């Protein structure tokens, strides 16, 4: 008897039972997408779809074959922006959450200038 479990099994079970964990996966997928890591984003989205709504329901909602959605969300997949947006929206609706984006500068000099310019002029 094996003492360890496949990580995908663990992720799927936890995401199915724990809505906060599912939301953290969605947050990670969005962050990965926005920081230039599309392969990681697709893989996380694939696991999230598997553990929550499933590919059959997603396919029905998007009016696309489930096999096409599996390919889109594979490591080498290449979904269009429209398809990716539709997947994000379907998951957002299924998980019942809102997305909030906060922009922040990673450039300290720019951040300092922005704070200084926000001060009232005396």
N, CA, C and O atoms as a MOPAC input file, in Angstrom:
PM7 MOZYME 1SCF
protein

 N      0.83300 1    -1.18400 1     0.00000 1
 C      0.00000 1     0.00000 1     0.00000 1
 C      0.87600 1     1.24500 1     0.00000 1
 O      1.78900 1     1.37100 1     0.81500 1
 N      0.59600 1     2.15300 1    -0.90800 1
 C      1.38500 1     3.37500 1    -1.02400 1
 C      1.05600 1     4.32800 1     0.12200 1
 O     -0.09200 1     4.43400 1     0.55500 1
 N      2.07400 1     5.00600 1     0.59500 1
 C      1.88600 1     5.96500 1     1.67900 1
 C      1.62400 1     7.37000 1     1.17300 1
 O      1.26400 1     8.25400 1     1.95000 1
 N      1.80000 1     7.58000 1    -0.10800 1
 C      1.56800 1     8.90700 1    -0.68100 1
 C      0.44900 1     8.83400 1    -1.70700 1
 O      0.12200 1     7.76900 1    -2.23100 1
 N     -0.12500 1     9.99500 1    -1.97500 1
 C     -1.17400 1    10.09700 1    -2.98500 1
 C     -0.71000 1    11.02400 1    -4.08800 1
 O      0.15900 1    11.87200 1    -3.88700 1
 N     -1.29800 1    10.84900 1    -5.24200 1
 C     -1.02300 1    11.72600 1    -6.37400 1
 C     -1.46400 1    13.14800 1    -6.00900 1
 O     -2.54800 1    13.33700 1    -5.45600 1
 N     -0.63800 1    14.13400 1    -6.31200 1
 C     -0.97100 1    15.51100 1    -5.94900 1
 C     -2.26400 1    15.98100 1    -6.62300 1
 O     -3.01200 1    16.77200 1    -6.04700 1
 N     -2.52800 1    15.49900 1    -7.83400 1
 C     -3.75400 1    15.89900 1    -8.52500 1
 C     -4.98600 1    15.42500 1    -7.76000 1
 O     -5.98300 1    16.14100 1    -7.66400 1
 N     -4.90600 1    14.21700 1    -7.22000 1
 C     -6.00400 1    13.69700 1    -6.40500 1
 C     -6.24400 1    14.58900 1    -5.19700 1
 O     -7.38100 1    14.93800 1    -4.87800 1
 N     -5.17100 1    14.94400 1    -4.54000 1
 C     -5.26000 1    15.78200 1    -3.34200 1
 C     -5.85000 1    17.14500 1    -3.67600 1
 O     -6.73400 1    17.62800 1    -2.97000 1
 N     -5.37000 1    17.76400 1    -4.74200 1
 C     -5.86900 1    19.07700 1    -5.15500 1
 C     -7.34900 1    18.98700 1    -5.53000 1
 O     -8.15300 1    19.81600 1    -5.10400 1
 N     -7.69900 1    17.99400 1    -6.31700 1
 C     -9.09100 1    17.85100 1    -6.74300 1
 C    -10.03800 1    17.65700 1    -5.56600 1
 O    -11.09700 1    18.28300 1    -5.51000 1
 N     -9.66700 1    16.80000 1    -4.63400 1
 C    -10.52800 1    16.56300 1    -3.47300 1
 C    -10.65900 1    17.81800 1    -2.61300 1
 O    -11.75100 1    18.16000 1    -2.16000 1
 N     -9.53400 1    18.49800 1    -2.39400 1
 C     -9.58900 1    19.68700 1    -1.53600 1
 C    -10.37900 1    20.81300 1    -2.19500 1
 O    -11.17900 1    21.47500 1    -1.53400 1
 N    -10.16400 1    21.03600 1    -3.48000 1
 C    -10.89400 1    22.10300 1    -4.18600 1
 C    -12.38500 1    21.80500 1    -4.22900 1
 O    -13.20400 1    22.72200 1    -4.16200 1
 N    -12.74300 1    20.53400 1    -4.34000 1
 C    -14.15900 1    20.16500 1    -4.37100 1
 C    -14.83100 1    20.38800 1    -3.01600 1
 O    -16.02200 1    20.69400 1    -2.95700 1
 N    -14.07500 1    20.23700 1    -1.93400 1
 C    -14.64300 1    20.34000 1    -0.58600 1
 C    -14.45300 1    21.70500 1     0.05800 1
 O    -15.21100 1    22.07900 1     0.95300 1
 N    -13.45000 1    22.45100 1    -0.38700 1
 C    -13.08000 1    23.69400 1     0.29300 1
 C    -13.15900 1    24.87800 1    -0.68100 1
 O    -12.24200 1    25.07600 1    -1.47800 1
 N    -14.24100 1    25.66600 1    -0.62700 1
 C    -14.40000 1    26.79200 1    -1.55500 1
 C    -13.26300 1    27.81900 1    -1.46800 1
 O    -12.90200 1    28.42500 1    -2.47700 1
 N    -12.70600 1    28.01600 1    -0.28600 1
 C    -11.60000 1    28.97200 1    -0.16000 1
 C    -10.36200 1    28.48200 1    -0.90200 1
 O     -9.63600 1    29.27600 1    -1.50000 1
 N    -10.12800 1    27.19100 1    -0.86200 1
 C     -9.00400 1    26.62200 1    -1.59600 1
 C     -9.22300 1    26.76700 1    -3.09800 1
 O     -8.29800 1    27.10700 1    -3.83500 1
 N    -10.45300 1    26.50800 1    -3.55000 1
 C    -10.78000 1    26.66300 1    -4.97200 1
 C    -10.56000 1    28.10500 1    -5.40600 1
 O    -10.03300 1    28.35400 1    -6.49000 1
 N    -10.96100 1    29.05900 1    -4.56400 1
 C    -10.74900 1    30.47300 1    -4.89300 1
 C     -9.27000 1    30.82300 1    -4.92800 1
 O     -8.83900 1    31.62800 1    -5.75400 1
 N     -8.49300 1    30.22100 1    -4.03500 1
 C     -7.04900 1    30.50300 1    -4.05600 1
 C     -6.41100 1    29.93800 1    -5.32300 1
 O     -5.46600 1    30.52200 1    -5.85300 1
 N     -6.92100 1    28.80500 1    -5.81000 1
 C     -6.42900 1    28.27600 1    -7.08700 1
 C     -6.77900 1    29.22600 1    -8.23100 1
 O     -5.95900 1    29.47400 1    -9.11600 1
 N     -7.99800 1    29.75100 1    -8.20400 1
 C     -8.40600 1    30.70300 1    -9.24000 1
 C     -7.53500 1    31.94200 1    -9.18400 1
 O     -7.11200 1    32.45500 1   -10.22000 1
 N     -7.26300 1    32.42500 1    -7.98200 1
 C     -6.38800 1    33.58600 1    -7.81600 1
 C     -5.00000 1    33.30400 1    -8.39000 1
 O     -4.41100 1    34.15800 1    -9.05300 1
 N     -4.48800 1    32.11700 1    -8.13500 1
 C     -3.16900 1    31.74100 1    -8.65100 1
 C     -3.18400 1    31.64300 1   -10.17400 1
 O     -2.22100 1    32.04000 1   -10.82800 1
 N     -4.26100 1    31.12000 1   -10.73800 1
 C     -4.37200 1    31.02100 1   -12.20000 1
 C     -4.38600 1    32.40900 1   -12.82800 1
 O     -3.70200 1    32.65000 1   -13.82200 1
 N     -5.15700 1    33.31300 1   -12.25400 1
 C     -5.22400 1    34.68800 1   -12.77000 1
 C     -3.87300 1    35.37600 1   -12.63000 1
 O     -3.40700 1    36.03700 1   -13.55800 1
 N     -3.24300 1    35.21900 1   -11.46400 1
 C     -1.92500 1    35.83100 1   -11.24400 1
 C     -0.90100 1    35.28400 1   -12.22900 1
 O     -0.10100 1    36.03600 1   -12.78500 1
 N     -0.92800 1    33.97400 1   -12.44100 1
 C      0.01400 1    33.36300 1   -13.39200 1
 C     -0.19800 1    33.90700 1   -14.79700 1
 O      0.76100 1    34.21600 1   -15.50400 1
 N     -1.44400 1    34.01900 1   -15.19000 1
 C     -1.77000 1    34.55000 1   -16.51500 1
 C     -1.25600 1    35.98100 1   -16.66500 1
 O     -0.64700 1    36.32800 1   -17.67700 1
 N     -1.50700 1    36.81000 1   -15.64500 1
 C     -1.13400 1    38.22200 1   -15.73100 1
 C      0.35700 1    38.47800 1   -15.57000 1
 O      0.84500 1    39.54300 1   -15.94800 1
 N      1.08800 1    37.51300 1   -15.01300 1
 C      2.53800 1    37.69600 1   -14.84200 1
 C      3.34400 1    36.94800 1   -15.90100 1
 O      4.54800 1    36.74900 1   -15.74700 1
 N      2.67100 1    36.53500 1   -16.97700 1
 C      3.39000 1    35.95300 1   -18.10500 1
 C      3.71600 1    34.47900 1   -17.97500 1
 O      4.69600 1    34.00800 1   -18.55200 1
 N      2.91200 1    33.74700 1   -17.22700 1
 C      3.11400 1    32.30600 1   -17.09100 1
 C      1.85600 1    31.56700 1   -17.56000 1
 O      1.15800 1    30.95000 1   -16.75500 1
 N      1.57100 1    31.63200 1   -18.86400 1
 C      0.31800 1    31.05500 1   -19.36700 1
 C      0.22700 1    29.54300 1   -19.21100 1
 O     -0.86400 1    29.02000 1   -18.98300 1
 N      1.34600 1    28.82200 1   -19.32800 1
 C      1.30100 1    27.36100 1   -19.17500 1
 C      0.84300 1    26.99100 1   -17.76400 1
 O     -0.00300 1    26.11400 1   -17.58900 1
 N      1.40100 1    27.65700 1   -16.77000 1
 C      1.00200 1    27.40700 1   -15.38300 1
 C     -0.47300 1    27.76200 1   -15.16900 1
 O     -1.20100 1    27.03400 1   -14.49400 1
 N     -0.90200 1    28.87800 1   -15.74500 1
 C     -2.30400 1    29.29000 1   -15.61200 1
 C     -3.23400 1    28.23900 1   -16.20800 1
 O     -4.25000 1    27.90300 1   -15.59900 1
 N     -2.90900 1    27.71700 1   -17.37900 1
 C     -3.75600 1    26.70900 1   -18.02700 1
 C     -3.83500 1    25.43100 1   -17.20100 1
 O     -4.90600 1    24.83700 1   -17.07200 1
 N     -2.70700 1    25.00800 1   -16.64300 1
 C     -2.68600 1    23.77800 1   -15.85500 1
 C     -3.52700 1    23.94400 1   -14.58900 1
 O     -4.27400 1    23.04000 1   -14.21600 1
 N     -3.40500 1    25.09000 1   -13.93200 1
 C     -4.20700 1    25.34500 1   -12.73000 1
 C     -5.68800 1    25.39300 1   -13.09100 1
 O     -6.51700 1    24.81600 1   -12.38800 1
 N     -6.02500 1    26.07700 1   -14.18300 1
 C     -7.42400 1    26.13600 1   -14.61600 1
 C     -7.96700 1    24.74500 1   -14.92000 1
 O     -9.11200 1    24.43700 1   -14.58800 1
 N     -7.15400 1    23.91200 1   -15.54500 1
 C     -7.57400 1    22.53800 1   -15.86200 1
 C     -7.91900 1    21.78200 1   -14.58400 1
 O     -8.95700 1    21.12500 1   -14.51100 1
 N     -7.05500 1    21.87100 1   -13.58000 1
 C     -7.30700 1    21.18800 1   -12.30900 1
 C     -8.54700 1    21.76500 1   -11.62600 1
 O     -9.33100 1    21.03200 1   -11.02300 1
 N     -8.71300 1    23.06500 1   -11.72600 1
 C     -9.86100 1    23.71500 1   -11.10200 1
 C    -11.17100 1    23.28300 1   -11.76000 1
 O    -12.15200 1    23.00700 1   -11.06900 1
 N    -11.18900 1    23.22500 1   -13.07900 1
 C    -12.38700 1    22.75800 1   -13.79100 1
 C    -12.67600 1    21.30300 1   -13.41400 1
 O    -13.82000 1    20.94600 1   -13.13400 1
 N    -11.63300 1    20.46700 1   -13.40800 1
 C    -11.81200 1    19.05500 1   -13.05100 1
 C    -12.41000 1    18.88000 1   -11.66500 1
 O    -13.26400 1    18.01800 1   -11.45800 1
 N    -11.96600 1    19.69300 1   -10.71900 1
 C    -12.37100 1    19.49300 1    -9.33000 1
 C    -13.65700 1    20.22700 1    -8.95300 1
 O    -14.20200 1    19.99600 1    -7.87300 1
 N    -14.14600 1    21.10000 1    -9.82000 1
 C    -15.35600 1    21.84900 1    -9.47400 1
 C    -16.48500 1    21.50700 1   -10.44400 1
 O    -17.21500 1    20.54100 1   -10.22000 1
 N    -16.63500 1    22.26100 1   -11.48800 1
 C    -17.77700 1    22.09400 1   -12.37900 1
 C    -17.64200 1    20.92800 1   -13.35500 1
 O    -18.65200 1    20.40100 1   -13.82000 1
 N    -16.44000 1    20.52300 1   -13.66800 1
 C    -16.20800 1    19.43700 1   -14.61700 1
 C    -16.23800 1    19.92900 1   -16.05700 1
 O    -16.85300 1    20.94800 1   -16.37100 1
 N    -15.56400 1    19.18600 1   -16.92100 1
 C    -15.44300 1    19.59600 1   -18.32000 1
 C    -16.74500 1    19.43100 1   -19.09800 1
 O    -16.99000 1    20.16600 1   -20.05500 1
 N    -17.57200 1    18.48500 1   -18.70200 1
 C    -18.83800 1    18.29100 1   -19.43300 1
 C    -19.76600 1    19.49500 1   -19.24900 1
 O    -20.35400 1    19.98200 1   -20.21400 1
 N    -19.89300 1    19.97200 1   -18.01100 1
 C    -20.74200 1    21.14300 1   -17.76200 1
 C    -20.13700 1    22.38900 1   -18.40800 1
 O    -20.85800 1    23.20500 1   -18.98200 1
 N    -18.82500 1    22.53400 1   -18.31500 1
 C    -18.16000 1    23.67300 1   -18.95200 1
 C    -18.40500 1    23.63800 1   -20.46400 1
 O    -18.71500 1    24.66400 1   -21.07000 1
 N    -18.26700 1    22.46800 1   -21.06100 1
 C    -18.49200 1    22.31500 1   -22.50700 1
 C    -19.91700 1    22.70100 1   -22.87700 1
 O    -20.15100 1    23.36400 1   -23.88700 1
 N    -20.86500 1    22.27700 1   -22.04800 1
 C    -22.26700 1    22.61200 1   -22.30100 1
 C    -22.49200 1    24.12300 1   -22.21800 1
 O    -23.17000 1    24.70400 1   -23.06600 1
 N    -21.91600 1    24.75700 1   -21.18600 1
 C    -22.09900 1    26.20200 1   -21.01000 1
 C    -21.43900 1    27.01500 1   -22.12300 1
 O    -21.96000 1    28.05200 1   -22.53300 1
 N    -20.29700 1    26.54300 1   -22.60700 1
 C    -19.56800 1    27.28700 1   -23.63600 1
 C    -19.91300 1    26.83800 1   -25.04800 1
 O    -19.43300 1    27.41200 1   -26.02500 1
 N    -20.75100 1    25.80500 1   -25.14900 1
 C    -21.14100 1    25.26400 1   -26.44200 1
 C    -19.91700 1    24.85300 1   -27.26400 1
 O    -19.79300 1    25.17200 1   -28.44600 1
 N    -19.01900 1    24.12900 1   -26.58500 1
 C    -17.79000 1    23.63600 1   -27.21800 1
 C    -17.58700 1    22.18400 1   -26.80300 1
 O    -18.01900 1    21.79800 1   -25.71600 1
 N    -16.94700 1    21.37400 1   -27.63000 1
 C    -16.66800 1    19.98900 1   -27.24300 1
 C    -15.71400 1    19.94200 1   -26.03600 1
 O    -14.76900 1    20.72700 1   -25.95700 1
 N    -15.97000 1    19.02300 1   -25.10800 1
 C    -15.12500 1    18.93300 1   -23.91900 1
 C    -13.68100 1    18.58300 1   -24.28100 1
 O    -12.75000 1    19.02200 1   -23.60500 1
 N    -13.48900 1    17.79700 1   -25.34200 1
 C    -12.12300 1    17.46000 1   -25.76200 1
 C    -11.35700 1    18.70800 1   -26.18900 1
 O    -10.15700 1    18.81900 1   -25.93600 1
 N    -12.04600 1    19.64700 1   -26.83600 1
 C    -11.39300 1    20.90500 1   -27.23700 1
 C    -10.97500 1    21.69800 1   -26.00200 1
 O     -9.89500 1    22.28800 1   -25.96600 1
 N    -11.84600 1    21.70400 1   -24.98700 1
 C    -11.52100 1    22.42300 1   -23.75000 1
 C    -10.34800 1    21.76500 1   -23.03100 1
 O     -9.49300 1    22.45200 1   -22.47200 1
 N    -10.30900 1    20.43300 1   -23.04500 1
 C     -9.16300 1    19.72300 1   -22.45700 1
 C     -7.87400 1    20.13100 1   -23.15700 1
 O     -6.86400 1    20.38700 1   -22.50200 1
 N     -7.90600 1    20.19100 1   -24.47400 1
 C     -6.71000 1    20.58500 1   -25.22900 1
 C     -6.31800 1    22.02800 1   -24.93300 1
 O     -5.13700 1    22.33300 1   -24.76400 1
 N     -7.31400 1    22.91800 1   -24.86800 1
 C     -7.03400 1    24.33200 1   -24.58800 1
 C     -6.30600 1    24.50100 1   -23.26500 1
 O     -5.40700 1    25.33300 1   -23.14100 1
 N     -6.70100 1    23.70700 1   -22.27900 1
 C     -6.14600 1    23.86500 1   -20.93700 1
 C     -5.03000 1    22.87400 1   -20.63300 1
 O     -4.71000 1    22.62700 1   -19.47000 1
 N     -4.44100 1    22.31100 1   -21.67600 1
 C     -3.27400 1    21.45000 1   -21.47300 1
 C     -2.03200 1    22.33000 1   -21.41400 1
 O     -2.09300 1    23.52100 1   -21.72000 1
 N     -0.92000 1    21.74900 1   -21.02400 1
 C      0.33300 1    22.50700 1   -20.91800 1
 C      0.70700 1    23.16600 1   -22.24600 1
 O      1.25800 1    24.26600 1   -22.26000 1
 N      0.41300 1    22.50300 1   -23.34900 1
 C      0.74900 1    23.03400 1   -24.67700 1
 C     -0.45600 1    23.66500 1   -25.36700 1
 O     -0.38000 1    24.01500 1   -26.54500 1
 N     -1.55400 1    23.81100 1   -24.65500 1
 C     -2.76700 1    24.38300 1   -25.23500 1
 C     -2.57200 1    25.82900 1   -25.64400 1
 O     -1.64700 1    26.50300 1   -25.19000 1
 N     -3.45200 1    26.29100 1   -26.50400 1
 C     -3.35400 1    27.66000 1   -26.98900 1
 C     -4.75700 1    28.24600 1   -27.17700 1
 O     -5.19000 1    28.49200 1   -28.30200 1
 N     -5.46800 1    28.46900 1   -26.04500 1
 C     -6.83300 1    29.00100 1   -26.18200 1
 C     -6.80900 1    30.43800 1   -26.68300 1
 O     -5.88400 1    31.19700 1   -26.39500 1
 N     -7.83000 1    30.79300 1   -27.43000 1
 C     -7.94800 1    32.18800 1   -27.83800 1
 C     -8.30100 1    33.01100 1   -26.60100 1
 O     -8.71000 1    32.46000 1   -25.57900 1
 N     -8.14300 1    34.30900 1   -26.69500 1
 C     -8.49200 1    35.18500 1   -25.57400 1
 C     -9.99100 1    35.07000 1   -25.27600 1
 O    -10.39700 1    35.09900 1   -24.11400 1
 N    -10.80400 1    34.94300 1   -26.31400 1
 C    -12.24800 1    34.78800 1   -26.11400 1
 C    -12.56100 1    33.51300 1   -25.33200 1
 O    -13.36200 1    33.53600 1   -24.39800 1
 N    -11.92600 1    32.39600 1   -25.71600 1
 C    -12.16900 1    31.13400 1   -25.01900 1
 C    -11.67800 1    31.18900 1   -23.57000 1
 O    -12.35500 1    30.70900 1   -22.66100 1
 N    -10.51800 1    31.76700 1   -23.36600 1
 C     -9.97700 1    31.88800 1   -22.01500 1
 C    -10.88100 1    32.75600 1   -21.14400 1
 O    -11.12700 1    32.43700 1   -19.98100 1
 N    -11.36700 1    33.84000 1   -21.70700 1
 C    -12.29800 1    34.71100 1   -20.98000 1
 C    -13.57100 1    33.95500 1   -20.62700 1
 O    -14.07300 1    34.06400 1   -19.50900 1
 N    -14.09000 1    33.19400 1   -21.57400 1
 C    -15.30300 1    32.41700 1   -21.31500 1
 C    -15.08400 1    31.39800 1   -20.19400 1
 O    -15.97000 1    31.18000 1   -19.36700 1
 N    -13.91200 1    30.78000 1   -20.16800 1
 C    -13.59200 1    29.80800 1   -19.12100 1
 C    -13.51300 1    30.49500 1   -17.76400 1
 O    -14.06600 1    30.00000 1   -16.78200 1
 N    -12.82700 1    31.63600 1   -17.70600 1
 C    -12.74700 1    32.39300 1   -16.45300 1
 C    -14.14600 1    32.79200 1   -15.96200 1
 O    -14.44200 1    32.66400 1   -14.77400 1
 N    -14.99200 1    33.26600 1   -16.85400 1
 C    -16.34700 1    33.69800 1   -16.47500 1
 C    -17.17300 1    32.50500 1   -15.98900 1
 O    -17.89200 1    32.61700 1   -14.99700 1
 N    -17.07700 1    31.37500 1   -16.67400 1
 C    -17.82700 1    30.18800 1   -16.26400 1
 C    -17.39700 1    29.73600 1   -14.86500 1
 O    -18.23800 1    29.38900 1   -14.03600 1
 N    -16.09500 1    29.74000 1   -14.60900 1
 C    -15.61200 1    29.36800 1   -13.27800 1
 C    -16.03500 1    30.39500 1   -12.23700 1
 O    -16.40400 1    30.04400 1   -11.11600 1
 N    -15.97900 1    31.65100 1   -12.61300 1
 C    -16.39700 1    32.72000 1   -11.69700 1
 C    -17.85500 1    32.51700 1   -11.29800 1
 O    -18.19800 1    32.64900 1   -10.12300 1
 N    -18.69800 1    32.20200 1   -12.24500 1
 C    -20.11700 1    31.96600 1   -11.95900 1
 C    -20.32000 1    30.69900 1   -11.13900 1
 O    -21.11900 1    30.68100 1   -10.20300 1
 N    -19.60000 1    29.64500 1   -11.48900 1
 C    -19.75200 1    28.37200 1   -10.78500 1
 C    -19.28200 1    28.47300 1    -9.33300 1
 O    -19.91600 1    27.92900 1    -8.42900 1
 N    -18.17300 1    29.16800 1    -9.12100 1
 C    -17.61000 1    29.29700 1    -7.77100 1
 C    -18.21900 1    30.46300 1    -6.99900 1
 O    -17.97600 1    30.61100 1    -5.80200 1
 N    -19.01200 1    31.29300 1    -7.68200 1
 C    -19.70800 1    32.41100 1    -7.06500 1
 C    -18.74500 1    33.38200 1    -6.36600 1
 O    -18.78100 1    33.53900 1    -5.14600 1
 N    -17.89400 1    34.02100 1    -7.15500 1
 C    -16.97200 1    35.01500 1    -6.62800 1
 C    -16.82500 1    36.15400 1    -7.61200 1
 O    -17.19500 1    36.03500 1    -8.78000 1
 N    -16.28900 1    37.24700 1    -7.13700 1
 C    -15.98500 1    38.40300 1    -7.98100 1
 C    -14.47800 1    38.56400 1    -8.06300 1
 O    -13.75800 1    38.25700 1    -7.11300 1
 N    -14.01000 1    39.04400 1    -9.19500 1
 C    -12.58800 1    39.30300 1    -9.38300 1
 C    -12.33200 1    40.78200 1    -9.13700 1
 O    -13.03100 1    41.64600 1    -9.66600 1
 N    -11.32800 1    41.05400 1    -8.33500 1
 C    -10.92100 1    42.43500 1    -8.07400 1
 C     -9.43600 1    42.53500 1    -8.37100 1
 O     -8.63300 1    41.80200 1    -7.79300 1
 N     -9.07000 1    43.43400 1    -9.26400 1
 C     -7.67900 1    43.62400 1    -9.64700 1
 C     -7.16000 1    44.90000 1    -9.00400 1
 O     -7.78800 1    45.95400 1    -9.10700 1
 N     -6.02300 1    44.80400 1    -8.34600 1
 C     -5.37300 1    45.97700 1    -7.77300 1
 C     -4.02100 1    46.13700 1    -8.45500 1
 O     -3.20400 1    45.21600 1    -8.46400 1
 N     -3.80100 1    47.29300 1    -9.01200 1
 C     -2.53500 1    47.55400 1    -9.67000 1
 C     -1.56800 1    48.17300 1    -8.67400 1
 O     -1.93700 1    49.03300 1    -7.87500 1
 N     -0.33500 1    47.72200 1    -8.73800 1
 C      0.70100 1    48.32200 1    -7.90100 1
 C      1.99000 1    48.33500 1    -8.69800 1
 O      2.24900 1    47.45000 1    -9.51300 1
 N      2.76800 1    49.32800 1    -8.45300 1
 C      4.03100 1    49.46300 1    -9.16700 1
 C      5.09600 1    48.62300 1    -8.48800 1
 O      5.23400 1    48.64900 1    -7.26500 1
 N      5.84200 1    47.88400 1    -9.27900 1
 C      6.97300 1    47.15300 1    -8.71900 1
 C      8.24700 1    47.98200 1    -8.85000 1
 O      9.32300 1    47.56100 1    -8.42500 1
 N      8.11000 1    49.15500 1    -9.43800 1
 C      9.22600 1    50.07400 1    -9.58600 1
 C      9.18700 1    51.04500 1    -8.40600 1
 O      8.31700 1    51.91300 1    -8.33700 1
 N     10.13900 1    50.89100 1    -7.47300 1
 C     10.14400 1    51.70300 1    -6.24900 1
 C     10.26000 1    53.19400 1    -6.55600 1
 O      9.62400 1    54.00500 1    -5.88200 1
 N     11.04600 1    53.57100 1    -7.54500 1
 C     11.21400 1    54.99100 1    -7.87600 1
 C      9.88400 1    55.57400 1    -8.35400 1
 O      9.51500 1    56.68100 1    -7.96300 1
 N      9.17700 1    54.84200 1    -9.18500 1
 C      7.88200 1    55.30000 1    -9.67500 1
 C      6.88900 1    55.39600 1    -8.53000 1
 O      6.10000 1    56.33900 1    -8.46000 1
 N      6.92900 1    54.42000 1    -7.63300 1
 C      6.02200 1    54.41000 1    -6.48900 1
 C      6.27100 1    55.62500 1    -5.59800 1
 O      5.32000 1    56.24800 1    -5.12500 1
 N      7.52700 1    55.96600 1    -5.36600 1
 C      7.87100 1    57.12300 1    -4.54400 1
 C      7.38400 1    58.40500 1    -5.19900 1
 O      6.82700 1    59.26900 1    -4.52300 1
 N      7.58400 1    58.54200 1    -6.49800 1
 C      7.14100 1    59.72900 1    -7.22300 1
 C      5.61800 1    59.84100 1    -7.13800 1
 O      5.08500 1    60.93100 1    -6.93300 1
 N      4.93600 1    58.74200 1    -7.29200 1
 C      3.47600 1    58.76900 1    -7.24400 1
 C      2.99000 1    59.21600 1    -5.86500 1
 O      2.02300 1    59.97200 1    -5.76600 1
 N      3.64800 1    58.75600 1    -4.80600 1
 C      3.23900 1    59.16700 1    -3.47000 1
 C      3.54000 1    60.64100 1    -3.24200 1
 O      2.74100 1    61.34800 1    -2.62900 1
 N      4.68300 1    61.11100 1    -3.72800 1
 C      5.03800 1    62.51600 1    -3.53300 1
 C      4.08100 1    63.43300 1    -4.28800 1
 O      3.70300 1    64.49300 1    -3.79000 1
 N      3.69700 1    63.02200 1    -5.48200 1
 C      2.81500 1    63.88600 1    -6.27000 1
 C      1.39300 1    63.88200 1    -5.70700 1
 O      0.60100 1    64.76700 1    -6.03000 1
 N      1.07000 1    62.91800 1    -4.88800 1
 C     -0.26700 1    62.84900 1    -4.30200 1
 C     -0.39600 1    63.79100 1    -3.09200 1
 O     -1.50700 1    64.06100 1    -2.63700 1
 N      0.70900 1    64.27900 1    -2.58400 1
 C      0.65500 1    65.18500 1    -1.43300 1
 C      0.16500 1    66.56300 1    -1.87900 1
 O      0.47000 1    67.00700 1    -2.98500 1
 N     -0.59900 1    67.23900 1    -1.00900 1
 C     -1.06600 1    68.57600 1    -1.35400 1
 C      0.09400 1    69.56200 1    -1.44500 1
 O      1.05300 1    69.48800 1    -0.67600 1
 N     -0.00600 1    70.45300 1    -2.36600 1
 C      1.03100 1    71.46900 1    -2.54300 1
 C      0.81100 1    72.56800 1    -1.49900 1
 O     -0.30200 1    73.07400 1    -1.35600 1
 N      1.91000 1    72.95000 1    -0.74400 1
 C      1.73900 1    74.00700 1     0.27200 1
 C      2.21500 1    75.33900 1    -0.22600 1
 O      2.14300 1    76.33000 1     0.50000 1

